[in-house]
Amino acid sequence: MLLISFLGAIFPMSIYLFFLWKLDKNEPEPIKFVILHFLYGASFAIILGIIGGKLFSFPLNYFFSEETNALIKVIIIAPIIEELAKALLLFKTIQNKNINNLTDGLIYGAAIGLGFGMTENFLYFIFYSNSLATFLPIFILRNGFSAVMHSLSTATVGGLMSLTKYSSVKKHITVTFIGLLTAMFIHFIWNYSVSFSETFLFGIIFILLGSTLIVVGKGLSSHGKIVWHF
């Protein structure tokens, strides 16, 4: 299952990354730079997320049961720590002179999310599937929705950061903070929804709608049909 898990994690995210790179038809981003962000998400961001999650969830063992602790870690701690870990590189990326519009921020943020999702998917495949029967449902859920959620949330941060790059420092910081909170909220809604059978379908619909809004918003802005007031 190791080879299947590896291929099942890397191929879908590589395809996503290619189409993400092709998203900017007017001024394509340097592919090496896009891959760099993808690799950051797949390595440093995931390591920071794991370490941070363990550090912040450890004290909960003294106050809550193992089951409650697990839920708090998934629903509250993971969205906060992982979104901060993924967004760290964007604070440096935004200083690049070539990052000057919504699409640029969306692409680099989404690339980080895809890299994070790829490594996380691989870990899920390794630890939670031991046959094709158990692998396939996890493969569909992780590649079709969980990894997309990571891409969507970090794309939101990157997009908002790029929109206010040339605004006042106060406005840029405020909008960046709003972007981080929005990313955490997206992550929270997804993790909460898929933690319970009663809300599972809502989580699926939420990610589909969120992805559609990002694509439509990017398309409209590219054609000058949306005026961004930042």
Helices and strands as residue ranges (DSSP letters): H 2-21, H 31-40, I 41-45, H 46-57, G 58-62, H 66-72, I 73-77, H 78-93, H 102-128, H 132-141, I 142-146, H 147-163, H 169-194, H 200-222
